[in-house]
Amino acid sequence: MDEKIYLYLSQILDSINAIDNYLGEQRDFSSFQNSRMLRKAIEREIEVIGEATRRILDVQDDFPISNARQIIGTRNNIVHGYDKVDEAMIWSIILKHLPILKTEVESLLLKD
């Protein structure tokens, strides 16, 4: 695996793990909504995930990450539409998509 891709995958995994740590065992949408600091921290980690994904595709445009374009699009929406971030969408990403991405990234890192 390309050294840069390995670095970017490691950054993605680090951000996913950080989000897991921020949330702890309690996965409560209301607590998420009511904590500006938590929301902003998670949004920042999702930005990092999106940017690292974009950089991976810059190195290898057919790299096997599911929904890579959507990940990048979400990052762009957060960065450029920061005043219109949908909390429910972010919560859905946390619950539905990050576990899948984490599994994929861990598998890719183990292949190297």
Backbone as XML, in Angstrom:
<?xml version="1.0"?>
<chain id="A" units="angstrom">
  <residue number="1" name="MET">
    <atom name="N" x="0.843" y="-1.175" z="0.000"/>
    <atom name="CA" x="0.000" y="0.000" z="0.000"/>
    <atom name="C" x="0.893" y="1.245" z="0.000"/>
  </residue>
  <residue number="2" name="ASP">
    <atom name="N" x="0.469" y="2.238" z="-0.723"/>
    <atom name="CA" x="1.173" y="3.513" z="-0.768"/>
    <atom name="C" x="1.280" y="4.094" z="0.650"/>
  </residue>
  <residue number="3" name="GLU">
    <atom name="N" x="2.435" y="4.638" z="0.952"/>
    <atom name="CA" x="2.696" y="5.184" z="2.290"/>
    <atom name="C" x="1.716" y="6.308" z="2.656"/>
  </residue>
  <residue number="4" name="LYS">
    <atom name="N" x="1.385" y="7.155" z="1.681"/>
    <atom name="CA" x="0.443" y="8.249" z="1.938"/>
    <atom name="C" x="-0.945" y="7.699" z="2.245"/>
  </residue>
  <residue number="5" name="ILE">
    <atom name="N" x="-1.362" y="6.706" z="1.485"/>
    <atom name="CA" x="-2.682" y="6.111" z="1.723"/>
    <atom name="C" x="-2.737" y="5.499" z="3.111"/>
  </residue>
  <residue number="6" name="TYR">
    <atom name="N" x="-1.677" y="4.823" z="3.507"/>
    <atom name="CA" x="-1.630" y="4.236" z="4.849"/>
    <atom name="C" x="-1.785" y="5.332" z="5.914"/>
  </residue>
  <residue number="7" name="LEU">
    <atom name="N" x="-1.099" y="6.444" z="5.730"/>
    <atom name="CA" x="-1.195" y="7.565" z="6.666"/>
    <atom name="C" x="-2.623" y="8.099" z="6.726"/>
  </residue>
  <residue number="8" name="TYR">
    <atom name="N" x="-3.253" y="8.300" z="5.565"/>
    <atom name="CA" x="-4.612" y="8.833" z="5.527"/>
    <atom name="C" x="-5.616" y="7.869" z="6.151"/>
  </residue>
  <residue number="9" name="LEU">
    <atom name="N" x="-5.441" y="6.574" z="5.889"/>
    <atom name="CA" x="-6.316" y="5.583" z="6.525"/>
    <atom name="C" x="-6.157" y="5.614" z="8.047"/>
  </residue>
  <residue number="10" name="SER">
    <atom name="N" x="-4.937" y="5.778" z="8.499"/>
    <atom name="CA" x="-4.682" y="5.868" z="9.934"/>
    <atom name="C" x="-5.358" y="7.107" z="10.527"/>
  </residue>
  <residue number="11" name="GLN">
    <atom name="N" x="-5.356" y="8.204" z="9.785"/>
    <atom name="CA" x="-6.021" y="9.423" z="10.248"/>
    <atom name="C" x="-7.537" y="9.228" z="10.321"/>
  </residue>
  <residue number="12" name="ILE">
    <atom name="N" x="-8.095" y="8.529" z="9.350"/>
    <atom name="CA" x="-9.533" y="8.237" z="9.363"/>
    <atom name="C" x="-9.877" y="7.406" z="10.589"/>
  </residue>
  <residue number="13" name="LEU">
    <atom name="N" x="-9.115" y="6.354" z="10.819"/>
    <atom name="CA" x="-9.367" y="5.494" z="11.971"/>
    <atom name="C" x="-9.212" y="6.272" z="13.279"/>
  </residue>
  <residue number="14" name="ASP">
    <atom name="N" x="-8.213" y="7.116" z="13.352"/>
    <atom name="CA" x="-8.008" y="7.935" z="14.547"/>
    <atom name="C" x="-9.214" y="8.844" z="14.806"/>
  </residue>
  <residue number="15" name="SER">
    <atom name="N" x="-9.756" y="9.442" z="13.759"/>
    <atom name="CA" x="-10.923" y="10.317" z="13.916"/>
    <atom name="C" x="-12.171" y="9.541" z="14.320"/>
  </residue>
  <residue number="16" name="ILE">
    <atom name="N" x="-12.358" y="8.362" z="13.760"/>
    <atom name="CA" x="-13.499" y="7.532" z="14.155"/>
    <atom name="C" x="-13.373" y="7.146" z="15.622"/>
  </residue>
  <residue number="17" name="ASN">
    <atom name="N" x="-12.182" y="6.745" z="16.025"/>
    <atom name="CA" x="-11.959" y="6.391" z="17.433"/>
    <atom name="C" x="-12.162" y="7.590" z="18.351"/>
  </residue>
  <residue number="18" name="ALA">
    <atom name="N" x="-11.761" y="8.759" z="17.904"/>
    <atom name="CA" x="-11.970" y="9.974" z="18.695"/>
    <atom name="C" x="-13.467" y="10.236" z="18.889"/>
  </residue>
  <residue number="19" name="ILE">
    <atom name="N" x="-14.247" y="10.087" z="17.819"/>
    <atom name="CA" x="-15.696" y="10.275" z="17.926"/>
    <atom name="C" x="-16.274" y="9.279" z="18.925"/>
  </residue>
  <residue number="20" name="ASP">
    <atom name="N" x="-15.843" y="8.025" z="18.834"/>
    <atom name="CA" x="-16.302" y="7.012" z="19.796"/>
    <atom name="C" x="-15.959" y="7.431" z="21.225"/>
  </residue>
  <residue number="21" name="ASN">
    <atom name="N" x="-14.760" y="7.958" z="21.423"/>
    <atom name="CA" x="-14.345" y="8.403" z="22.759"/>
    <atom name="C" x="-15.150" y="9.608" z="23.231"/>
  </residue>
  <residue number="22" name="TYR">
    <atom name="N" x="-15.426" y="10.550" z="22.336"/>
    <atom name="CA" x="-16.214" y="11.723" z="22.715"/>
    <atom name="C" x="-17.600" y="11.319" z="23.200"/>
  </residue>
  <residue number="23" name="LEU">
    <atom name="N" x="-18.175" y="10.329" z="22.530"/>
    <atom name="CA" x="-19.540" y="9.903" z="22.866"/>
    <atom name="C" x="-19.585" y="8.983" z="24.078"/>
  </residue>
  <residue number="24" name="GLY">
    <atom name="N" x="-18.510" y="8.227" z="24.300"/>
    <atom name="CA" x="-18.502" y="7.274" z="25.395"/>
    <atom name="C" x="-19.548" y="6.200" z="25.182"/>
  </residue>
  <residue number="25" name="GLU">
    <atom name="N" x="-19.968" y="5.605" z="26.260"/>
    <atom name="CA" x="-20.970" y="4.535" z="26.184"/>
    <atom name="C" x="-22.364" y="5.079" z="25.894"/>
  </residue>
  <residue number="26" name="GLN">
    <atom name="N" x="-22.598" y="6.303" z="26.288"/>
    <atom name="CA" x="-23.930" y="6.884" z="26.111"/>
    <atom name="C" x="-24.073" y="7.414" z="24.689"/>
  </residue>
  <residue number="27" name="ARG">
    <atom name="N" x="-24.958" y="6.820" z="23.957"/>
    <atom name="CA" x="-25.240" y="7.271" z="22.589"/>
    <atom name="C" x="-26.630" y="7.881" z="22.581"/>
  </residue>
  <residue number="28" name="ASP">
    <atom name="N" x="-26.704" y="9.134" z="23.009"/>
    <atom name="CA" x="-27.982" y="9.797" z="23.197"/>
    <atom name="C" x="-28.047" y="11.041" z="22.317"/>
  </residue>
  <residue number="29" name="PHE">
    <atom name="N" x="-29.003" y="11.053" z="21.401"/>
    <atom name="CA" x="-29.133" y="12.162" z="20.465"/>
    <atom name="C" x="-29.395" y="13.476" z="21.190"/>
  </residue>
  <residue number="30" name="SER">
    <atom name="N" x="-30.189" y="13.435" z="22.222"/>
    <atom name="CA" x="-30.502" y="14.647" z="22.971"/>
    <atom name="C" x="-29.247" y="15.251" z="23.606"/>
  </residue>
  <residue number="31" name="SER">
    <atom name="N" x="-28.415" y="14.408" z="24.179"/>
    <atom name="CA" x="-27.156" y="14.898" z="24.768"/>
    <atom name="C" x="-26.257" y="15.487" z="23.684"/>
  </residue>
  <residue number="32" name="PHE">
    <atom name="N" x="-26.232" y="14.840" z="22.529"/>
    <atom name="CA" x="-25.465" y="15.330" z="21.389"/>
    <atom name="C" x="-25.973" y="16.711" z="20.967"/>
  </residue>
  <residue number="33" name="GLN">
    <atom name="N" x="-27.278" y="16.841" z="20.834"/>
    <atom name="CA" x="-27.876" y="18.111" z="20.418"/>
    <atom name="C" x="-27.596" y="19.234" z="21.409"/>
  </residue>
  <residue number="34" name="ASN">
    <atom name="N" x="-27.583" y="18.894" z="22.682"/>
    <atom name="CA" x="-27.467" y="19.912" z="23.722"/>
    <atom name="C" x="-26.034" y="20.294" z="24.069"/>
  </residue>
  <residue number="35" name="SER">
    <atom name="N" x="-25.068" y="19.651" z="23.439"/>
    <atom name="CA" x="-23.671" y="19.970" z="23.718"/>
    <atom name="C" x="-23.008" y="20.541" z="22.465"/>
  </residue>
  <residue number="36" name="ARG">
    <atom name="N" x="-22.898" y="21.847" z="22.419"/>
    <atom name="CA" x="-22.256" y="22.499" z="21.275"/>
    <atom name="C" x="-20.819" y="22.002" z="21.108"/>
  </residue>
  <residue number="37" name="MET">
    <atom name="N" x="-20.117" y="21.860" z="22.226"/>
    <atom name="CA" x="-18.732" y="21.411" z="22.158"/>
    <atom name="C" x="-18.632" y="20.017" z="21.537"/>
  </residue>
  <residue number="38" name="LEU">
    <atom name="N" x="-19.524" y="19.105" z="21.942"/>
    <atom name="CA" x="-19.526" y="17.749" z="21.394"/>
    <atom name="C" x="-19.852" y="17.780" z="19.905"/>
  </residue>
  <residue number="39" name="ARG">
    <atom name="N" x="-20.877" y="18.530" z="19.515"/>
    <atom name="CA" x="-21.248" y="18.615" z="18.097"/>
    <atom name="C" x="-20.083" y="19.135" z="17.257"/>
  </residue>
  <residue number="40" name="LYS">
    <atom name="N" x="-19.460" y="20.202" z="17.715"/>
    <atom name="CA" x="-18.364" y="20.801" z="16.948"/>
    <atom name="C" x="-17.149" y="19.882" z="16.881"/>
  </residue>
  <residue number="41" name="ALA">
    <atom name="N" x="-16.873" y="19.193" z="17.971"/>
    <atom name="CA" x="-15.746" y="18.251" z="17.964"/>
    <atom name="C" x="-15.987" y="17.129" z="16.964"/>
  </residue>
  <residue number="42" name="ILE">
    <atom name="N" x="-17.199" y="16.608" z="16.952"/>
    <atom name="CA" x="-17.532" y="15.521" z="16.025"/>
    <atom name="C" x="-17.534" y="16.023" z="14.586"/>
  </residue>
  <residue number="43" name="GLU">
    <atom name="N" x="-18.073" y="17.208" z="14.364"/>
    <atom name="CA" x="-18.044" y="17.777" z="13.019"/>
    <atom name="C" x="-16.600" y="17.909" z="12.536"/>
  </residue>
  <residue number="44" name="ARG">
    <atom name="N" x="-15.706" y="18.340" z="13.408"/>
    <atom name="CA" x="-14.296" y="18.484" z="13.019"/>
    <atom name="C" x="-13.691" y="17.147" z="12.641"/>
  </residue>
  <residue number="45" name="GLU">
    <atom name="N" x="-13.994" y="16.107" z="13.408"/>
    <atom name="CA" x="-13.471" y="14.774" z="13.080"/>
    <atom name="C" x="-14.032" y="14.286" z="11.745"/>
  </residue>
  <residue number="46" name="ILE">
    <atom name="N" x="-15.284" y="14.595" z="11.460"/>
    <atom name="CA" x="-15.874" y="14.203" z="10.175"/>
    <atom name="C" x="-15.209" y="14.985" z="9.034"/>
  </residue>
  <residue number="47" name="GLU">
    <atom name="N" x="-14.846" y="16.231" z="9.295"/>
    <atom name="CA" x="-14.080" y="16.992" z="8.298"/>
    <atom name="C" x="-12.752" y="16.298" z="7.999"/>
  </residue>
  <residue number="48" name="VAL">
    <atom name="N" x="-12.066" y="15.863" z="9.035"/>
    <atom name="CA" x="-10.777" y="15.171" z="8.862"/>
    <atom name="C" x="-10.981" y="13.882" z="8.064"/>
  </residue>
  <residue number="49" name="ILE">
    <atom name="N" x="-12.020" y="13.132" z="8.391"/>
    <atom name="CA" x="-12.319" y="11.885" z="7.666"/>
    <atom name="C" x="-12.543" y="12.188" z="6.187"/>
  </residue>
  <residue number="50" name="GLY">
    <atom name="N" x="-13.311" y="13.227" z="5.908"/>
    <atom name="CA" x="-13.592" y="13.595" z="4.519"/>
    <atom name="C" x="-12.364" y="14.059" z="3.771"/>
  </residue>
  <residue number="51" name="GLU">
    <atom name="N" x="-11.537" y="14.856" z="4.425"/>
    <atom name="CA" x="-10.319" y="15.344" z="3.773"/>
    <atom name="C" x="-9.332" y="14.209" z="3.533"/>
  </residue>
  <residue number="52" name="ALA">
    <atom name="N" x="-9.175" y="13.320" z="4.503"/>
    <atom name="CA" x="-8.280" y="12.174" z="4.315"/>
    <atom name="C" x="-8.786" y="11.279" z="3.185"/>
  </residue>
  <residue number="53" name="THR">
    <atom name="N" x="-10.087" y="11.115" z="3.098"/>
    <atom name="CA" x="-10.672" y="10.310" z="2.017"/>
    <atom name="C" x="-10.389" y="10.958" z="0.666"/>
  </residue>
  <residue number="54" name="ARG">
    <atom name="N" x="-10.548" y="12.271" z="0.589"/>
    <atom name="CA" x="-10.253" y="12.974" z="-0.664"/>
    <atom name="C" x="-8.794" y="12.793" z="-1.060"/>
  </residue>
  <residue number="55" name="ARG">
    <atom name="N" x="-7.915" y="12.877" z="-0.090"/>
    <atom name="CA" x="-6.490" y="12.728" z="-0.388"/>
    <atom name="C" x="-6.151" y="11.310" z="-0.837"/>
  </residue>
  <residue number="56" name="ILE">
    <atom name="N" x="-6.840" y="10.331" z="-0.281"/>
    <atom name="CA" x="-6.651" y="8.945" z="-0.739"/>
    <atom name="C" x="-7.041" y="8.834" z="-2.201"/>
  </residue>
  <residue number="57" name="LEU">
    <atom name="N" x="-8.193" y="9.398" z="-2.558"/>
    <atom name="CA" x="-8.647" y="9.314" z="-3.943"/>
    <atom name="C" x="-7.755" y="10.117" z="-4.879"/>
  </residue>
  <residue number="58" name="ASP">
    <atom name="N" x="-7.085" y="11.142" z="-4.353"/>
    <atom name="CA" x="-6.106" y="11.868" z="-5.177"/>
    <atom name="C" x="-4.927" y="10.970" z="-5.540"/>
  </residue>
  <residue number="59" name="VAL">
    <atom name="N" x="-4.559" y="10.078" z="-4.627"/>
    <atom name="CA" x="-3.456" y="9.150" z="-4.878"/>
    <atom name="C" x="-3.919" y="7.983" z="-5.740"/>
  </residue>
  <residue number="60" name="GLN">
    <atom name="N" x="-5.104" y="7.439" z="-5.425"/>
    <atom name="CA" x="-5.633" y="6.284" z="-6.155"/>
    <atom name="C" x="-7.146" y="6.434" z="-6.267"/>
  </residue>
  <residue number="61" name="ASP">
    <atom name="N" x="-7.601" y="6.879" z="-7.438"/>
    <atom name="CA" x="-9.020" y="7.233" z="-7.579"/>
    <atom name="C" x="-9.992" y="6.065" z="-7.484"/>
  </residue>
  <residue number="62" name="ASP">
    <atom name="N" x="-9.515" y="4.847" z="-7.560"/>
    <atom name="CA" x="-10.403" y="3.686" z="-7.448"/>
    <atom name="C" x="-10.194" y="2.938" z="-6.124"/>
  </residue>
  <residue number="63" name="PHE">
    <atom name="N" x="-9.677" y="3.645" z="-5.123"/>
    <atom name="CA" x="-9.404" y="2.996" z="-3.846"/>
    <atom name="C" x="-10.721" y="2.514" z="-3.221"/>
  </residue>
  <residue number="64" name="PRO">
    <atom name="N" x="-10.719" y="1.296" z="-2.672"/>
    <atom name="CA" x="-11.976" y="0.673" z="-2.234"/>
    <atom name="C" x="-12.480" y="1.129" z="-0.853"/>
  </residue>
  <residue number="65" name="ILE">
    <atom name="N" x="-13.022" y="2.348" z="-0.807"/>
    <atom name="CA" x="-13.724" y="2.826" z="0.379"/>
    <atom name="C" x="-15.165" y="3.063" z="-0.042"/>
  </residue>
  <residue number="66" name="SER">
    <atom name="N" x="-16.088" y="2.371" z="0.609"/>
    <atom name="CA" x="-17.510" y="2.541" z="0.288"/>
    <atom name="C" x="-17.932" y="3.979" z="0.539"/>
  </residue>
  <residue number="67" name="ASN">
    <atom name="N" x="-18.718" y="4.496" z="-0.357"/>
    <atom name="CA" x="-19.303" y="5.834" z="-0.202"/>
    <atom name="C" x="-18.262" y="6.945" z="-0.085"/>
  </residue>
  <residue number="68" name="ALA">
    <atom name="N" x="-17.116" y="6.763" z="-0.718"/>
    <atom name="CA" x="-16.046" y="7.761" z="-0.607"/>
    <atom name="C" x="-16.514" y="9.141" z="-1.069"/>
  </residue>
  <residue number="69" name="ARG">
    <atom name="N" x="-17.227" y="9.195" z="-2.157"/>
    <atom name="CA" x="-17.679" y="10.505" z="-2.678"/>
    <atom name="C" x="-18.664" y="11.163" z="-1.715"/>
  </residue>
  <residue number="70" name="GLN">
    <atom name="N" x="-19.529" y="10.356" z="-1.077"/>
    <atom name="CA" x="-20.474" y="10.896" z="-0.108"/>
    <atom name="C" x="-19.751" y="11.405" z="1.144"/>
  </residue>
  <residue number="71" name="ILE">
    <atom name="N" x="-18.693" y="10.702" z="1.538"/>
    <atom name="CA" x="-17.885" y="11.128" z="2.689"/>
    <atom name="C" x="-17.274" y="12.500" z="2.398"/>
  </residue>
  <residue number="72" name="ILE">
    <atom name="N" x="-16.722" y="12.641" z="1.215"/>
    <atom name="CA" x="-16.116" y="13.912" z="0.812"/>
    <atom name="C" x="-17.189" y="15.000" z="0.726"/>
  </residue>
  <residue number="73" name="GLY">
    <atom name="N" x="-18.349" y="14.654" z="0.185"/>
    <atom name="CA" x="-19.446" y="15.615" z="0.091"/>
    <atom name="C" x="-19.926" y="16.087" z="1.454"/>
  </residue>
  <residue number="74" name="THR">
    <atom name="N" x="-19.979" y="15.176" z="2.403"/>
    <atom name="CA" x="-20.376" y="15.550" z="3.762"/>
    <atom name="C" x="-19.362" y="16.516" z="4.358"/>
  </residue>
  <residue number="75" name="ARG">
    <atom name="N" x="-18.090" y="16.220" z="4.158"/>
    <atom name="CA" x="-17.036" y="17.128" z="4.631"/>
    <atom name="C" x="-17.221" y="18.504" z="4.032"/>
  </residue>
  <residue number="76" name="ASN">
    <atom name="N" x="-17.478" y="18.568" z="2.731"/>
    <atom name="CA" x="-17.665" y="19.854" z="2.064"/>
    <atom name="C" x="-18.884" y="20.595" z="2.609"/>
  </residue>
  <residue number="77" name="ASN">
    <atom name="N" x="-19.962" y="19.858" z="2.873"/>
    <atom name="CA" x="-21.165" y="20.489" z="3.430"/>
    <atom name="C" x="-20.899" y="21.085" z="4.807"/>
  </residue>
  <residue number="78" name="ILE">
    <atom name="N" x="-20.121" y="20.387" z="5.617"/>
    <atom name="CA" x="-19.803" y="20.897" z="6.957"/>
    <atom name="C" x="-18.909" y="22.133" z="6.855"/>
  </residue>
  <residue number="79" name="VAL">
    <atom name="N" x="-17.894" y="22.060" z="6.009"/>
    <atom name="CA" x="-16.944" y="23.163" z="5.897"/>
    <atom name="C" x="-17.596" y="24.396" z="5.271"/>
  </residue>
  <residue number="80" name="HIS">
    <atom name="N" x="-18.318" y="24.213" z="4.185"/>
    <atom name="CA" x="-18.837" y="25.354" z="3.435"/>
    <atom name="C" x="-20.254" y="25.747" z="3.836"/>
  </residue>
  <residue number="81" name="GLY">
    <atom name="N" x="-20.958" y="24.832" z="4.482"/>
    <atom name="CA" x="-22.314" y="25.139" z="4.937"/>
    <atom name="C" x="-22.423" y="25.003" z="6.429"/>
  </residue>
  <residue number="82" name="TYR">
    <atom name="N" x="-21.373" y="25.461" z="7.115"/>
    <atom name="CA" x="-21.275" y="25.280" z="8.570"/>
    <atom name="C" x="-22.500" y="25.789" z="9.317"/>
  </residue>
  <residue number="83" name="ASP">
    <atom name="N" x="-23.188" y="26.764" z="8.750"/>
    <atom name="CA" x="-24.361" y="27.325" z="9.419"/>
    <atom name="C" x="-25.634" y="26.537" z="9.126"/>
  </residue>
  <residue number="84" name="LYS">
    <atom name="N" x="-25.520" y="25.488" z="8.318"/>
    <atom name="CA" x="-26.689" y="24.693" z="7.944"/>
    <atom name="C" x="-26.488" y="23.204" z="8.208"/>
  </residue>
  <residue number="85" name="VAL">
    <atom name="N" x="-25.584" y="22.858" z="9.111"/>
    <atom name="CA" x="-25.307" y="21.457" z="9.395"/>
    <atom name="C" x="-26.526" y="20.838" z="10.078"/>
  </residue>
  <residue number="86" name="ASP">
    <atom name="N" x="-26.972" y="19.720" z="9.531"/>
    <atom name="CA" x="-28.134" y="19.009" z="10.050"/>
    <atom name="C" x="-27.683" y="18.028" z="11.130"/>
  </residue>
  <residue number="87" name="GLU">
    <atom name="N" x="-28.071" y="18.300" z="12.365"/>
    <atom name="CA" x="-27.658" y="17.461" z="13.489"/>
    <atom name="C" x="-28.144" y="16.018" z="13.328"/>
  </residue>
  <residue number="88" name="ALA">
    <atom name="N" x="-29.342" y="15.847" z="12.802"/>
    <atom name="CA" x="-29.879" y="14.498" z="12.607"/>
    <atom name="C" x="-29.065" y="13.731" z="11.573"/>
  </residue>
  <residue number="89" name="MET">
    <atom name="N" x="-28.600" y="14.427" z="10.543"/>
    <atom name="CA" x="-27.756" y="13.779" z="9.530"/>
    <atom name="C" x="-26.421" y="13.342" z="10.146"/>
  </residue>
  <residue number="90" name="ILE">
    <atom name="N" x="-25.826" y="14.214" z="10.943"/>
    <atom name="CA" x="-24.558" y="13.868" z="11.593"/>
    <atom name="C" x="-24.765" y="12.669" z="12.516"/>
  </residue>
  <residue number="91" name="TRP">
    <atom name="N" x="-25.851" y="12.667" z="13.266"/>
    <atom name="CA" x="-26.146" y="11.557" z="14.173"/>
    <atom name="C" x="-26.326" y="10.259" z="13.388"/>
  </residue>
  <residue number="92" name="SER">
    <atom name="N" x="-26.996" y="10.327" z="12.259"/>
    <atom name="CA" x="-27.183" y="9.156" z="11.410"/>
    <atom name="C" x="-25.847" y="8.622" z="10.907"/>
  </residue>
  <residue number="93" name="ILE">
    <atom name="N" x="-24.952" y="9.525" z="10.538"/>
    <atom name="CA" x="-23.613" y="9.120" z="10.098"/>
    <atom name="C" x="-22.896" y="8.391" z="11.228"/>
  </residue>
  <residue number="94" name="ILE">
    <atom name="N" x="-23.000" y="8.929" z="12.432"/>
    <atom name="CA" x="-22.341" y="8.319" z="13.594"/>
    <atom name="C" x="-22.851" y="6.895" z="13.817"/>
  </residue>
  <residue number="95" name="LEU">
    <atom name="N" x="-24.146" y="6.723" z="13.770"/>
    <atom name="CA" x="-24.745" y="5.416" z="14.091"/>
    <atom name="C" x="-24.669" y="4.410" z="12.955"/>
  </residue>
  <residue number="96" name="LYS">
    <atom name="N" x="-24.886" y="4.861" z="11.725"/>
    <atom name="CA" x="-25.030" y="3.931" z="10.601"/>
    <atom name="C" x="-23.769" y="3.764" z="9.765"/>
  </residue>
  <residue number="97" name="HIS">
    <atom name="N" x="-23.068" y="4.840" z="9.536"/>
    <atom name="CA" x="-21.992" y="4.795" z="8.547"/>
    <atom name="C" x="-20.587" y="4.660" z="9.139"/>
  </residue>
  <residue number="98" name="LEU">
    <atom name="N" x="-20.343" y="5.293" z="10.281"/>
    <atom name="CA" x="-18.992" y="5.199" z="10.846"/>
    <atom name="C" x="-18.602" y="3.783" z="11.254"/>
  </residue>
  <residue number="99" name="PRO">
    <atom name="N" x="-19.515" y="2.979" z="11.816"/>
    <atom name="CA" x="-19.106" y="1.594" z="12.124"/>
    <atom name="C" x="-18.673" y="0.807" z="10.886"/>
  </residue>
  <residue number="100" name="ILE">
    <atom name="N" x="-19.354" y="1.021" z="9.771"/>
    <atom name="CA" x="-18.998" y="0.337" z="8.521"/>
    <atom name="C" x="-17.646" y="0.838" z="8.024"/>
  </residue>
  <residue number="101" name="LEU">
    <atom name="N" x="-17.463" y="2.146" z="8.039"/>
    <atom name="CA" x="-16.188" y="2.722" z="7.597"/>
    <atom name="C" x="-15.050" y="2.238" z="8.487"/>
  </residue>
  <residue number="102" name="LYS">
    <atom name="N" x="-15.284" y="2.168" z="9.777"/>
    <atom name="CA" x="-14.246" y="1.702" z="10.700"/>
    <atom name="C" x="-13.822" y="0.282" z="10.363"/>
  </residue>
  <residue number="103" name="THR">
    <atom name="N" x="-14.776" y="-0.583" z="10.109"/>
    <atom name="CA" x="-14.472" y="-1.970" z="9.744"/>
    <atom name="C" x="-13.664" y="-2.025" z="8.455"/>
  </residue>
  <residue number="104" name="GLU">
    <atom name="N" x="-14.067" y="-1.247" z="7.466"/>
    <atom name="CA" x="-13.345" y="-1.225" z="6.187"/>
    <atom name="C" x="-11.909" y="-0.740" z="6.373"/>
  </residue>
  <residue number="105" name="VAL">
    <atom name="N" x="-11.738" y="0.347" z="7.101"/>
    <atom name="CA" x="-10.409" y="0.928" z="7.278"/>
    <atom name="C" x="-9.506" y="-0.020" z="8.061"/>
  </residue>
  <residue number="106" name="GLU">
    <atom name="N" x="-10.032" y="-0.603" z="9.116"/>
    <atom name="CA" x="-9.233" y="-1.565" z="9.881"/>
    <atom name="C" x="-8.791" y="-2.734" z="9.006"/>
  </residue>
  <residue number="107" name="SER">
    <atom name="N" x="-9.695" y="-3.216" z="8.170"/>
    <atom name="CA" x="-9.369" y="-4.317" z="7.269"/>
    <atom name="C" x="-8.287" y="-3.899" z="6.267"/>
  </residue>
  <residue number="108" name="LEU">
    <atom name="N" x="-8.403" y="-2.711" z="5.724"/>
    <atom name="CA" x="-7.407" y="-2.229" z="4.765"/>
    <atom name="C" x="-6.045" y="-2.053" z="5.421"/>
  </residue>
  <residue number="109" name="LEU">
    <atom name="N" x="-6.023" y="-1.549" z="6.637"/>
    <atom name="CA" x="-4.759" y="-1.360" z="7.347"/>
    <atom name="C" x="-4.109" y="-2.694" z="7.693"/>
  </residue>
  <residue number="110" name="LEU">
    <atom name="N" x="-4.915" y="-3.708" z="7.972"/>
    <atom name="CA" x="-4.367" y="-5.025" z="8.291"/>
    <atom name="C" x="-3.781" y="-5.719" z="7.070"/>
  </residue>
  <residue number="111" name="LYS">
    <atom name="N" x="-4.291" y="-5.384" z="5.891"/>
    <atom name="CA" x="-3.787" y="-5.990" z="4.654"/>
    <atom name="C" x="-2.350" y="-5.570" z="4.368"/>
  </residue>
  <residue number="112" name="ASP">
    <atom name="N" x="-1.979" y="-4.416" z="4.860"/>
    <atom name="CA" x="-0.646" y="-3.876" z="4.547"/>
    <atom name="C" x="0.451" y="-4.580" z="5.281"/>
  </residue>
</chain>
